[in-house]
Amino acid sequence: MRIGVIGAGGIGAYYGARLASAGEDVVFVARGANLQALRTGGLRVISPLGDLSLPHVQATDATGPVGPVDLVLFCVKTYGTSDAIALLPPLVGPATAVISLQNGLDAADHLAAAVGREHVLGGLTGISAQLVAPGDVRHSSAFAHVTLGELDAPSSPRAEAIVATFRAAGVDATVSDDIQRDLWLKFMFIAVHGPLTALTRQPLGAIRDFPPTWQLYQAAVREVDAVARARGVRLPPDAADSLIANVASIAPGMRSSMAADFEHGRRLENEDFSGTVVRLGEAAGVPTPIHRVLYALLGPADRSAATPAQY
């Protein structure tokens, strides 16, 4: 399978490396120092699931010469979508599938507007992976899984074929029978965990150990749950309770990529986390007072931060 990866940061580089190592024809789309490192030194991944060293990878900052591919993985930070999406059309031919592995809820709509809804599948990933230096990825979680699904159908031959490709590369991958449900279930976690670990500058264990903050965390989860239900998302009846129970059992040292970005003065995905909760809550008539505060507190830092120079 010929695969284009737009955004060779932690997520894009990790999955692209797994696929390339398994023999897939992968082209990384990057820029700046990361592009230079990929071209001259290849790509390295340190991972509890197995290290990888790929001394030679295909990397470019121009998609026109690449031409149509079978699959595009769109992996830039959400605030980089409008910039990177201009790179997408040259990669899309009549049978190309495009999957976003970004955070947030709106990725498929943005991609569909650029290349047509018929090319787009919904996607999400569970992983903790960072680009620690140009060309170097550190995967720190004991898991890395991908879930994808058709936007308007429970499954399809192309979705099954893409999942089979991921699995052949050693990646845990599944086809969702309701990708909107699964996107919201992930969003319910990241839209709370990211802002609260960033603002408190503390890992999850410290948040759980201080009852007022742990209560705030749970209430913020329930706000997202209420917005989703008001929008007709088919969540399990116990979605919020189940998530809170799972969070209560997560290792106490867990933080978030938003917390790391906040500490280092980088751009945040504030608009696509609490900003989205507030916006969709207003449209549905659902109060979201906690997320309104989280959005307001992170906004100034987000607006004043410089956008990273690399995808």
N, C-alpha and C positions, 0 to 999 in steps of 0.2 A: 504494500500500500504506500502511495506517495502522500506524505503528510507535511503540511506547513504549520509551524508553531509561531504564532505572533505573540511575542513577549517571552524572552528567554530569561525571566527571573526565576525565583525559587520553584514555582509550580510548573511553568512551561519547560524550563530546563530539566527538571526532574523527570517529568513524563516523557519529554522528547528524548532524553538520554536512554530511558528504559526501552522505548520503541526502537531507537536507532541500534541499540545493543542487540536487539532481537532480530535485526536484519531489515527493518523497515527503512524506506527511503525518506529521511527526515531532513527538512530544511528549516533552520532557525532564523527568524526575522528579529533582529536586534539592532542596537545602535550604540554609539559612544564607545567607552572603554570595554564594555561587555562584548560588543561586536568584534573589536580588535582582538580580545583575548580568545574568543571562539575561533577566529580565523587563524591565529598564530599558535595557540597552545591547546586547542580543543576544549573539552568539557570534562570536569571531574565531579563526582557525586560521592559524598560520604553519607552512608545510610545504615541504620540497623537492619535493613532488609537486604543489605549487600552493596558494597562499594562498586563504583564504576569509574573507569578511566577511558575516555574516548579521545585519543590524541588528534584525530582528524574528524571534524564535523563540517557540514555545509551551513554556512551562515551568510546572511545578506541584510542590507537595509533597503533593498529595492525589490518589490515583488513582481514587477513587470517581466523581467527576464526569466523568472521562475515559471510563470504560466500556471495553468489550471492543475490542481492536485485532487486527490481523492477525498482528503479530510483536512480541515483546518481546525486547529486548537487555538482559541482566542484567549490569551492568558494575561493580558495587561491589567494593572490596577484600574479600578472603575473610573478614576478621574482621568485616566489616559485614553479612555474609549474613543472620544471624538477625534483625537489625533491619530490613533492607530487604525481606526476603522477605514481610513482612506487607503490603507495598504491591502485591504481585503479583496476588492473586486477582481484584480488580475489573477488571483488564485482560484477563482470560482468558475468552473465549467458546468456543463449541463447536469452532471451527476455528482458534483461536489457536495459533501456534507460539512456543515460548519457548526462547531460546538464551543460555547463559552464555558470556561471553568472559573469565571470571575465570581466574586462575592456579589451580594445584592439580588434584586429581583427583576431588573429591567433589561438584562443583557440580551436576551433573545429578541426583544422588541427592537433594540438598537441594531442588531445584526440583520434582522429581517428587513428593516427599512433600507439597509444598504445593499443587500444581495437578493432579497426575495424570501418570503416565509417558507417556501418549499425546500430551501436549502438548509434550514436551521433546525437543529435539535436543541432541547434544553439540556443543561449539564451542570453538575456540581462535583466538588471533590472534598474529601476529608483528609487533610495532610498538614503537617507543620514542616515547611521547607523554606529556607532563605538563601538568597544569593549573598554569600558572605564576602565574596571578592569576585571581580570579573572572571567568569569561567569556572567558578567554584561554588557548588551547592552543598549546603548542610541540611540533610533531612533528619529531624530530631524525634519525630513521632514513631511509635512502633507500628503505625498503620499508614496506608496510603490507598485510598479507594476512590473510584470514579463511578458516578451514577449518571446515566443519560437516558433520554426518552424523547419520543416524538411529541411535538407540541399539541397535536390534534388526534392522536391515536395511542392506544396502549402499547403498541410495539410495531416493528417493521423489520423486513429482512436487512435493511441497511443498519439499523440500530443493533441487531444481533451480530452482524458482521464486524462492526466497530468494537463491540464488547469482546468478541472472539480475538480480535487483534490485540487489544489491551491484555487479555488473559494470557495470550501466547508470549507476551513480553514480561510476564510475571506480575502484572498489575491486577489487583482485586477490582473487578468491574462488574456492574449489573445494569440491566435494562429496567427502568421504572415503568410501572403501569399508570402512574399519575405524576408526571414530573413537576407540575405546579405544587402539588402537596409536598413533595420531597424538597423542593426549593424553599418553601415556607418553613418546613421543619428545621432545615439548616439555618435559615435566616433568624428563626426564633432564638437560636443560640448565639450566633455571631453578633447580632445586632445589640445584644445585651452584654455579652462577655467582652467584646472589644472595647466599647466605651468605658465600662466600669473598671477593667484592669488598667486602662490607660489613665483615667482620672485619679484612681486611688494610688497608682504606681505600685501596686501590690499584686502578688499572684493570687490564684483562686483560693488557696487555703486561708490566707489572711482575710479575705472577703467573707468566707464562710464562718470564720471564727469570731467575727464581730457582728452580733445579731442585727443591729440596725442596718448594716450594709447588706447582709445576706437577705434580709426582708425586702430591701430595695431591689436587689437582684431578682428575687422571685416575682415581685410586683411588676417589674419591667418585662419579664417573660410573659406574664399574663396580659399585659397591654398588647403585645404582638399577637398573641393568640386571639384576642378579641377583635383586632383589626382583620386578621385573616378570615375569621368566621363571618364577619360582617360583609366581606367581599365574596363569600360563597366558596371559599377554599375548603375542600373536603378533608379536614384534619381529623385524626382519631379523637374520640371524645375525651380521652385523658392525655392529650398531647402535652399540655403545659405541666401537669403533674408528673408525667413520665420524664420529661426533659429535666425538671428540677431534681428528681430522684437520681437521674444519671449524673448530673452536675455534682450532686452531693458525694458521689463516689469517685470523681476524677482526682488524679494525683494533685496534691496541694500546690505543687510548684508550677502548675500550668498558668501561662500568661496568654498573650495574644500578639499577633503581628501589629495590630493597631497600637498596643502599648509600646512596642519597640519603636515604631515610627514616631509616636508622640515624644518619647524620650530623646530621640535623635533629631527632632525638629523637622521631620519629613512630612509630606502631604498625608492627609488622613482620608479615609473613606467615610467621612462624617455625613455627607449628603446622602450616601447610599445605605447608611445604617440607620441611625436615629432620625435623620432627615426624612428618609422614606417612611418610617413609622408615623411621624408627625403628618406628613403630606397625605398619606393614604388614610390615616385616622380622620383627618379633617373631611376628606371626601366622603367617608362612610359614616360620619357623625359619631365617631368613637373617640372619647377623650383619651389623650396620651400624655398626661402631665409629666411623668418621669422622663420619657424620651424627649419631651420638649426642653426639659432642663439639661439633659445630657447633650442634646444638639447645640443648645446655646453655649454651654461651657466649653465644648470642643471647637466651636466655630472660629473664634479668633485665632487659635493656634493653626487651624487648618488653612485659613485664608492668608496667614502671614508666611506659611512655609513655602519653600521653593520646591517645585515639581522635580523629582529625580530626572536625570538626563538620560537614563537608559530604560528600555522597556522591561 
